[in-house]
Amino acid sequence: ISSKWNTSKGVDGITVVQNVLKVDGVLGAYEGSAESFPKWFVEEAFQEFQRWKSDRWTRSATRGALTSTALDVYLDTSPFACAAACASIGLPIVFLPGDRVDVKRSAGRILELQEEAIILGVYQGRLYYRLVLHKSEGGSLTEGGGRAFYWDESEAVEGGLRLVGEGLGRSIPLPKLEKFVPTTGGLKIIYPGGAVVRSDLEIFDGSVSLGTIPNGAIIPPEDVIERRINSCGVVRFLVTHDVGRGWISQRIRGGDEEEIIEILPADHNMTMNRYIVPEDSARAWHETYISELSTSQPEQSCLSLDIDDLGEFETLLDSGIIDGLDSRESDGVLSKFYGGVSDDLQDCSFTRCAQILSHVLGQESHTDDIDPVAHEITADALSHVIDKLPSIPGMMARISMLRAFNKRARFALPWLPLKSAQESGLFGGLSGFGKSLETVGRNWDAQSEKDWAQIPSISARLRSCRQILFGNVKKEFFGDVLDATSTPTSLAHDEYELPREVRTVRVNRLKARRAMASGDNAFKKKHCVFSQLRRELRGWSGAALRRSFVAKGHGGQKRAFKVKLVGEGVNDYSGPYREVFTDAIHEVTALD
């Protein structure tokens, strides 16, 4: 385990069962003719409304793992929290959420190809980021690289993190903590062999030795520039000396760890501002930031969405239903709108969501700040009910309720049945109920519906309310199911070779194109890529098709087999694998 890691004690079984029961209770509230949510759920939705309205917190998956899913954390996006986190790792300026940063160091090494990250927020005093550009060989943003993680002070050394463009923090200088610029009377070399001056904070082969400061030499306080701890936990000082500007260690690494330097006491007559904890530095920066922000940006008029009373929130919940639709259908429309916009904008903020709805209702004339894709998603979700939408406060209250429900549903879905007992051949046959209406197909007719017995069940309630689940919640659940049921594959002796379990599938796209260009439908169906795949994979077991192997240097592409494109002279480093599926799906949609 390195010095940087995330962990969680997980969730106990009682809490899991209670959460499942509460989710089922909310689903049951949609069944009645008169909607009546449990009191605890309304209070929870109100708390979610207040949290969301503050625009301070955002949820993100981290590189830590909790069973089969990522360990999620709620990040504080406030400027003060970000300033304190930046001060704790010794950054000269503040990085705010949305800023892009060039990353040149990682885990104690200098990257050959720099990466680009976006700032997310703060959790437990640490500044979290997510990589958006991964240039290393074989790197993948679909694996751990695309999840949130944090930096330590060894990575924030001079030149390690560099802001891209003009940051949201206005480049206001951030005062350094005393642990980075300690108040000393200088440093005295006390090790017999002297102190080796290196060009880098880390001690590795690429760190050039500039020379040695002899035993007994004293470095004056003005030549002691900075103090940091490297990735190995060694305290290092950045100093200027006759041999050059470089880093020296406080102790010998390994062995008895003898001291190399002695920190001389500071002159008590020296007066300077002392920043002991990160909050001290953040407070000084925040005062300047607020003053500049207030003078440069005029106050923007916004909707009055202040709700401090639970009774008022319940009234808004009742008024937030779209005219002509019942509560389940109305919430399904709002879920489609918010789920799509949230996926596009990466967890849509309260203010941005209200602006989009204001524009839809014609109350907001400025559209420059609205993302074009979000505008398209909104039009697709709300165009058929545009004249029936309720007030914006009512819709925001309903969306807050949906956010609260989906938070619980994310953890309850693995434990909720998707198939009722009556659809089982054993239990359904003994009980006399048979299969559900959804699986009868063409044998069903109107007369059969009258004699059909659809017993109430959790799965029936979940199916009827599937539209109120956000799209990302469903995708995450099905992704976890795919990961849990994928076939394990042992690695090959050569890490750049595919294992023998990953078999090769031959596809002749040249023949398929000639067939698709002909007018004979029978010829098309025989030689198209889809049919070739079907013939090649015929006889394969389900376990072979559930393989999900990621080869080194293939860009993180998961694969069940290797593709050989006949007559094209290309190697499958994930491109041909994706092309085959693209062509097959295109043929299915093109043919009758």
C-alpha positions in Angstrom: 0.0 0.0 0.0 1.4 3.4 -1.0 0.9 6.6 1.1 -2.2 7.4 -1.1 -5.2 5.2 -0.7 -8.9 5.2 -0.1 -10.9 2.8 2.0 -14.3 2.2 3.5 -15.7 -0.1 6.1 -18.6 -0.8 3.7 -22.3 -1.2 4.6 -23.7 -3.7 7.1 -26.4 -6.2 6.1 -29.1 -4.6 8.3 -28.7 -1.3 6.6 -28.8 -2.9 3.1 -32.1 -4.7 3.9 -33.6 -1.5 5.4 -32.6 0.4 2.3 -34.3 -2.2 0.0 -37.5 -2.0 2.1 -37.5 1.7 2.0 -37.1 1.8 -1.8 -39.9 -0.7 -2.2 -42.0 1.5 0.1 -41.5 4.5 -2.3 -42.3 2.3 -5.3 -45.5 1.2 -3.6 -46.5 4.9 -3.1 -46.8 5.2 -6.9 -49.4 2.3 -7.1 -52.2 4.0 -5.3 -54.7 6.4 -6.9 -53.6 9.2 -4.5 -49.9 9.6 -4.2 -48.7 9.5 -0.6 -45.0 9.2 0.0 -43.7 8.2 3.5 -42.9 11.1 5.8 -39.3 10.1 6.1 -38.9 10.2 2.3 -40.4 13.7 2.0 -38.0 14.9 4.7 -35.1 13.2 2.9 -36.1 14.9 -0.4 -36.3 18.3 1.3 -32.7 17.8 2.7 -31.6 16.8 -0.8 -33.2 20.0 -2.2 -31.3 22.1 0.2 -28.0 20.3 -0.4 -28.5 20.5 -4.2 -29.4 24.2 -4.0 -26.2 25.1 -2.2 -24.3 24.0 -5.4 -21.5 23.0 -3.1 -21.5 19.2 -3.2 -20.9 16.8 -6.0 -20.7 13.0 -6.1 -17.8 11.2 -7.8 -16.5 7.7 -8.1 -12.9 7.3 -6.8 -10.2 4.7 -7.6 -11.0 3.0 -4.4 -13.2 -0.1 -4.7 -16.2 -1.1 -2.7 -17.1 -4.7 -3.6 -17.6 -4.6 -7.4 -18.3 -0.9 -7.6 -16.2 2.2 -7.1 -16.0 3.9 -3.7 -18.1 7.1 -4.2 -17.4 10.3 -2.2 -19.2 13.6 -2.0 -16.8 16.4 -2.9 -16.9 19.9 -1.5 -16.6 22.4 -4.4 -16.6 25.6 -2.3 -13.6 28.0 -3.0 -12.6 28.1 0.7 -12.4 24.3 0.9 -10.4 24.1 -2.4 -8.0 26.9 -1.1 -7.4 24.9 2.1 -6.7 21.7 0.2 -4.3 23.5 -2.2 -2.5 25.1 0.8 -2.1 21.7 2.4 0.0 20.5 -0.5 1.9 23.7 -1.0 0.5 25.1 -4.3 1.2 28.7 -5.1 -2.3 29.4 -6.4 -5.7 27.9 -5.9 -7.2 25.3 -8.3 -11.0 25.5 -8.4 -13.5 22.9 -9.7 -13.5 23.1 -13.5 -9.8 24.1 -13.8 -7.7 22.1 -16.1 -4.2 21.1 -15.0 -1.1 19.7 -16.8 0.2 16.8 -14.6 3.9 16.1 -15.0 4.5 14.0 -11.8 2.7 10.9 -10.5 3.6 8.6 -7.5 7.2 9.9 -7.2 8.1 9.8 -10.9 8.3 12.3 -13.7 5.9 11.3 -16.5 7.4 11.0 -20.0 4.2 12.3 -21.5 2.3 14.7 -19.4 -1.4 14.1 -18.6 -4.3 16.6 -18.3 -6.7 16.6 -15.4 -9.8 18.5 -14.3 -10.3 19.6 -10.8 -13.4 18.1 -9.1 -13.4 19.2 -5.4 -12.3 18.4 -1.9 -12.8 15.4 0.3 -11.3 15.1 3.8 -9.0 18.0 3.1 -7.6 16.5 -0.1 -7.9 18.0 -3.6 -9.5 15.5 -6.0 -9.1 15.4 -9.8 -10.0 13.3 -12.7 -7.8 12.6 -15.7 -9.3 13.7 -19.0 -6.3 13.1 -21.3 -4.1 10.0 -20.8 -1.1 9.9 -23.1 0.9 7.0 -21.5 1.3 3.8 -23.6 -1.6 1.5 -22.9 -3.4 4.0 -20.7 -7.1 3.9 -20.4 -9.6 6.4 -19.0 -12.3 3.7 -18.9 -10.3 2.0 -16.1 -8.9 3.6 -12.9 -7.4 6.5 -14.8 -10.9 8.0 -15.4 -11.9 8.0 -11.8 -11.2 10.6 -9.1 -8.1 10.6 -7.1 -6.0 13.2 -5.1 -2.5 14.7 -5.1 0.0 14.9 -2.3 2.7 17.5 -1.6 5.4 15.5 -3.5 3.4 15.8 -6.7 2.7 19.5 -6.2 6.4 20.5 -6.2 7.4 23.3 -8.5 6.6 22.3 -12.1 4.7 19.2 -11.1 1.2 20.7 -11.6 0.6 23.6 -14.0 -2.6 25.4 -14.7 -3.9 25.3 -18.3 -5.1 28.8 -19.3 -6.6 31.2 -16.9 -7.9 29.6 -13.8 -11.2 30.3 -12.0 -9.1 31.3 -8.9 -7.9 34.4 -10.8 -4.3 33.5 -10.1 -4.5 35.2 -6.7 -1.3 34.1 -4.7 -1.9 31.6 -2.0 0.2 32.1 1.2 2.5 29.1 1.9 2.1 27.2 5.2 4.9 27.4 7.7 5.6 23.7 7.2 6.7 24.5 3.6 8.6 27.7 4.4 9.7 27.1 8.0 10.9 30.0 10.2 14.5 28.9 11.0 17.8 30.5 11.7 19.3 28.4 8.9 20.5 24.9 8.4 23.8 23.4 9.7 25.4 20.3 8.0 26.3 17.8 10.8 26.8 14.6 8.9 30.5 13.6 8.4 30.0 12.9 4.8 28.2 16.2 4.1 24.9 16.7 2.4 24.4 15.7 -1.2 22.5 18.3 -3.3 20.3 16.8 -5.9 18.3 18.5 -8.7 15.0 16.9 -7.8 12.8 16.3 -4.8 12.8 12.6 -5.4 15.9 10.4 -5.1 16.2 8.3 -8.2 18.5 7.8 -11.2 17.1 10.8 -13.0 17.9 13.1 -10.1 21.3 14.7 -10.9 23.8 15.1 -8.1 24.9 18.8 -8.2 27.6 18.4 -5.5 28.1 18.0 -1.8 27.8 20.6 1.0 30.7 19.9 3.4 30.2 19.0 7.1 30.0 22.1 9.4 28.7 24.4 6.6 25.8 26.7 7.6 23.1 27.6 5.1 21.6 31.0 6.0 17.8 31.3 6.3 17.5 33.4 3.2 18.9 30.5 1.2 16.5 28.0 2.6 13.7 28.2 0.0 11.2 25.4 0.8 10.7 22.2 2.8 8.7 19.2 1.5 8.3 15.5 2.0 8.9 13.3 -1.1 6.9 10.2 -2.1 9.2 8.0 0.1 8.5 10.0 3.2 11.9 11.7 3.3 12.0 15.3 4.5 13.9 17.4 1.9 14.9 21.1 1.9 15.3 23.2 -1.3 18.4 25.4 -0.8 20.7 27.6 -2.7 24.5 27.0 -2.2 27.7 27.4 -4.1 27.1 24.0 -5.7 23.8 25.2 -7.1 20.1 25.2 -6.3 18.8 21.8 -5.2 17.4 19.5 -2.6 19.1 18.0 0.5 17.7 15.5 2.9 17.2 16.0 6.6 18.2 12.4 7.4 20.0 9.5 5.8 17.5 7.2 4.0 17.7 3.7 5.5 20.0 2.2 8.2 20.0 4.2 11.4 18.7 7.3 9.6 21.3 9.6 11.0 20.6 13.3 10.8 22.3 15.1 8.0 21.3 18.7 9.0 20.5 20.6 12.2 17.7 23.2 12.1 19.1 26.3 13.8 16.7 28.3 16.0 15.1 31.4 14.5 15.7 34.9 15.6 12.8 35.9 17.9 12.9 39.5 16.6 11.7 38.3 13.2 8.1 39.3 12.5 6.1 37.8 9.7 2.7 36.4 9.0 2.5 32.8 10.2 0.1 30.3 8.5 0.1 27.2 10.7 -2.9 25.3 9.4 -4.4 25.2 5.8 -7.5 27.2 6.9 -5.3 30.1 7.9 -3.9 30.4 4.4 -7.3 29.8 2.8 -8.9 32.5 4.9 -6.3 35.1 3.7 -6.8 34.0 0.1 -10.6 33.9 0.3 -10.8 37.5 1.5 -9.0 38.7 -1.6 -11.0 36.4 -3.8 -14.3 37.6 -2.6 -13.4 41.2 -2.9 -12.2 40.8 -6.5 -15.2 38.6 -7.4 -17.7 41.2 -6.0 -16.1 44.1 -7.9 -15.7 42.3 -11.3 -19.1 40.5 -11.5 -22.4 42.2 -11.1 -25.1 40.4 -9.2 -27.2 38.1 -11.5 -31.0 38.0 -11.0 -32.3 34.5 -10.4 -35.5 32.8 -9.5 -36.6 32.8 -5.9 -36.2 29.2 -4.9 -35.6 29.7 -1.2 -37.6 27.0 0.6 -37.0 26.8 4.4 -40.2 25.1 5.5 -41.0 21.4 5.0 -44.7 22.2 4.6 -44.0 24.5 1.7 -41.8 21.9 0.1 -44.7 19.3 0.3 -47.0 21.8 -1.4 -44.4 22.3 -4.2 -44.2 18.5 -4.6 -47.9 18.3 -5.2 -47.8 21.2 -7.7 -44.9 19.8 -9.6 -46.9 17.1 -11.5 -47.3 17.8 -15.3 -50.9 18.4 -16.3 -52.6 15.5 -17.9 -50.2 12.9 -16.5 -50.2 10.9 -13.3 -47.4 11.2 -10.9 -45.5 8.2 -12.2 -45.7 9.4 -15.9 -44.8 13.0 -14.9 -41.8 11.9 -12.8 -40.7 9.7 -15.8 -40.6 12.7 -18.0 -38.6 14.8 -15.5 -36.3 11.8 -14.9 -35.5 11.5 -18.6 -34.8 15.3 -18.8 -32.6 15.5 -15.7 -30.8 12.2 -16.3 -29.9 13.2 -19.8 -28.7 16.7 -18.9 -26.8 15.4 -15.9 -24.9 12.8 -18.0 -24.0 15.6 -20.5 -22.9 18.2 -17.9 -21.4 15.7 -15.4 -23.8 16.1 -12.4 -25.9 19.1 -13.4 -25.9 21.8 -10.7 -29.1 23.3 -9.3 -28.5 26.7 -10.9 -27.8 25.3 -14.3 -30.9 23.0 -14.1 -33.1 26.0 -13.2 -31.6 28.0 -16.0 -32.4 25.3 -18.6 -36.0 25.0 -17.3 -36.3 28.8 -17.3 -35.2 28.9 -21.0 -37.7 26.1 -21.9 -40.6 28.1 -20.3 -39.4 31.4 -22.0 -38.5 33.1 -18.7 -34.7 33.2 -19.6 -33.7 35.0 -22.8 -29.9 34.4 -22.5 -29.0 31.0 -24.0 -25.2 31.5 -24.5 -24.4 29.6 -21.3 -26.6 26.6 -22.1 -24.7 23.6 -23.6 -26.0 22.8 -27.1 -26.2 19.0 -26.3 -28.1 19.8 -23.1 -30.5 22.0 -25.0 -31.1 19.1 -27.5 -31.7 16.6 -24.7 -34.2 19.0 -23.0 -36.1 19.5 -26.3 -36.3 15.7 -26.8 -37.6 15.1 -23.2 -40.0 18.0 -22.8 -41.2 19.0 -26.2 -44.4 16.9 -26.1 -45.5 18.5 -22.7 -44.0 22.0 -23.2 -47.5 23.6 -22.7 -48.3 21.5 -19.7 -45.2 22.1 -17.5 -45.8 23.2 -13.9 -43.9 26.0 -12.2 -40.1 25.8 -12.0 -40.0 25.6 -8.2 -42.4 22.6 -8.4 -40.3 20.8 -11.0 -37.1 21.5 -9.0 -38.8 20.0 -6.0 -39.8 16.9 -7.9 -36.3 16.5 -9.4 -34.9 16.8 -5.9 -37.2 14.0 -4.8 -36.0 11.9 -7.8 -32.4 12.5 -6.9 -33.1 11.3 -3.3 -34.8 8.2 -4.6 -32.1 7.3 -7.1 -29.4 7.6 -4.4 -31.1 4.8 -2.6 -32.0 2.9 -5.7 -28.4 2.7 -6.8 -27.6 0.5 -3.8 -30.9 -1.4 -3.7 -31.1 -2.5 -7.4 -28.7 -5.5 -6.9 -31.1 -6.8 -4.2 -34.4 -6.2 -5.9 -35.9 -9.0 -8.1 -36.4 -8.1 -11.8 -38.4 -11.3 -12.4 -41.4 -12.2 -10.3 -42.1 -15.6 -8.9 -45.1 -16.2 -11.2 -42.7 -16.1 -14.3 -40.9 -19.1 -12.9 -41.9 -22.3 -14.5 -42.0 -24.0 -11.1 -43.7 -21.4 -8.9 -45.9 -20.0 -11.7 -47.1 -23.4 -12.7 -48.0 -24.6 -9.2 -49.7 -21.3 -8.3 -51.7 -21.3 -11.5 -50.7 -17.8 -12.5 -48.3 -18.5 -15.5 -46.1 -16.0 -17.2 -46.5 -12.3 -17.2 -48.2 -10.3 -20.0 -44.9 -8.9 -21.1 -43.5 -12.4 -22.1 -46.6 -13.9 -23.7 -46.0 -12.4 -27.2 -48.4 -13.1 -30.0 -50.4 -15.7 -28.0 -51.9 -12.9 -26.0 -55.3 -11.5 -27.0 -57.9 -9.1 -25.4 -59.9 -12.0 -24.0 -56.9 -13.5 -22.3 -56.3 -10.2 -20.5 -59.6 -10.4 -18.6 -58.8 -13.9 -17.2 -55.2 -13.0 -16.4 -54.1 -12.8 -12.8 -51.2 -10.3 -12.3 -50.3 -10.6 -8.7 -48.6 -7.7 -6.9 -44.9 -8.1 -6.5 -41.7 -6.1 -6.0 -40.6 -6.8 -9.6 -44.0 -5.6 -11.0 -43.6 -2.4 -9.0 -40.0 -1.9 -10.2 -41.0 -2.5 -13.8 -43.9 -0.1 -13.7 -41.6 2.6 -12.2 -38.5 2.0 -14.3 -38.9 5.4 -16.0 -38.2 7.2 -12.8 -34.7 5.6 -12.5 -32.0 7.8 -14.0 -30.2 6.4 -17.0 -26.8 6.4 -15.3 -28.2 4.4 -12.4 -29.4 1.7 -14.8 -26.1 1.7 -16.8 -24.1 1.4 -13.6 -26.2 -1.5 -12.4 -26.0 -3.4 -15.7 -22.3 -2.6 -15.9 -21.8 -4.2 -12.5 -23.8 -7.3 -13.7 -21.6 -7.6 -16.8 -18.4 -7.3 -14.7 -19.6 -9.8 -12.2 -20.6 -12.4 -14.8 -17.6 -11.9 -17.1 -15.3 -15.0 -17.7 -11.9 -14.6 -16.1 -8.9 -14.9 -18.4 -5.4 -15.8 -17.4 -2.5 -13.6 -18.7 -0.1 -14.8 -21.4 3.6 -15.2 -20.6 4.3 -12.2 -22.9 2.3 -9.2 -21.6 2.0 -7.9 -25.1 0.4 -11.1 -26.5 -3.2 -12.2 -26.2 -3.9 -15.3 -24.1 -4.8 -18.4 -26.0 -8.3 -18.3 -24.6 -8.9 -15.2 -26.7 -9.6 -16.9 -30.1 -9.4 -15.3 -33.5 -12.5 -14.5 -35.6 -12.0 -14.1 -39.4 -14.2 -11.5 -41.1 -14.1 -10.6 -44.8 -15.4 -7.1 -45.0 -14.5 -6.7 -48.7 -16.9 -9.6 -49.6 -19.5 -8.1 -47.3 -19.4 -4.7 -49.0 -19.8 -6.3 -52.4 -22.8 -8.2 -51.1 -24.4 -5.1 -49.6 -23.9 -3.2 -52.9 -25.9 -5.9 -54.8 -29.6 -6.0 -55.1 -30.1 -9.5 -53.9 -31.3 -9.6 -50.4 -30.5 -13.3 -50.0 -26.9 -12.7 -51.1 -26.7 -9.7 -48.6 -27.9 -11.8 -45.7 -25.5 -14.6 -46.5 -22.3 -12.6 -46.8 -22.8 -9.5 -44.6 -20.6 -9.0 -41.6 -23.4 -9.9 -39.2 -23.8 -13.3 -40.9 -20.1 -13.9 -40.9 -19.9 -13.2 -37.2 -22.8 -15.5 -36.6 -21.1 -18.4 -38.5 -17.8 -17.8 -36.8 -19.3 -17.7 -33.3 -21.7 -20.6 -33.8 -20.9 -23.3 -31.3 -19.2 -21.0 -28.9 -20.2 -21.3 -25.2 -21.8 -18.4 -23.3 -18.7 -18.3 -21.1 -16.5 -17.6 -24.1 -18.7 -14.7 -25.3 -18.7 -13.2 -21.7 -15.0 -12.8 -21.8 -13.8 -9.3 -21.1 -10.0 -9.2 -21.5 -8.0 -5.9 -21.7 -4.7 -6.3 -23.4 -1.8 -4.0 -22.8 -1.4 -1.4 -25.5 -5.0 -1.8 -26.7 -6.3 1.4 -25.2 -8.4 -0.2 -22.5 -10.7 -2.0 -25.0 -12.4 -5.0 -23.5 -12.7 -7.9 -25.9 -14.1 -11.5 -26.1 -12.1 -12.4 -29.2 -9.6 -11.1 -31.7 -10.6 -10.0 -35.2 -8.7 -10.9 -38.4 -9.9 -8.7 -41.3 -9.2 -10.8 -44.4 -7.4 -9.0 -47.2 -6.9 -5.7 -45.3 -3.5 -6.2 -43.7 -4.3 -4.7 -40.3 -3.6 -5.9 -36.8 -6.3 -5.9 -34.2 -5.2 -3.4 -31.5 -8.9 -2.7 -30.7 -9.8 -0.7 -33.8 -10.9 -3.7 -36.0 -12.7 -5.2 -33.0 -14.9 -2.1 -32.8 -15.3 -1.7 -36.5 -16.7 -5.2 -36.9 -19.5 -4.4 -34.4 -20.2 -1.0 -36.0 -20.5 -2.6 -39.5 -22.7 -5.4 -38.2 -25.2 -3.1 -36.4 -25.3 -0.8 -39.5 -26.2 -3.8 -41.6 -29.0 -4.8 -39.3 -30.5 -1.4 -39.4 -30.1 -1.2 -43.2 -31.6 -4.5 -44.2 -35.3 -5.3 -44.1 
